[in-house]
């Protein structure tokens, strides 16, 4: 079985974790200090994606295929 993440990706995550521990890792959008471990990993993976490292695609939520109209709104 092939590995999911490349070496470059793990290096980016490692750097993000070190920055988080130092207290210098900032969120991209708000610029606030990152304290969450999960958020630090997400930032590292995001940077790895941007640099072209081997990282799986983001998981996206699938919307249900139903439209806003339901059968109960039809008049008989």
Number of C-alpha atoms within 10 A of each C-alpha: 3 4 8 9 14 13 12 17 21 18 14 21 20 16 15 25 21 14 15 20 14 9 12 14 20 17 14 10 6 7 9 11 13 20 15 11 13 11 15 24 19 14 21 20 26 17 16 22 18 9 12 10 18 17 19 11 7 9 6 6 6 6 6 6 6 7 6 5 8 8 6 7 7 7 5 4
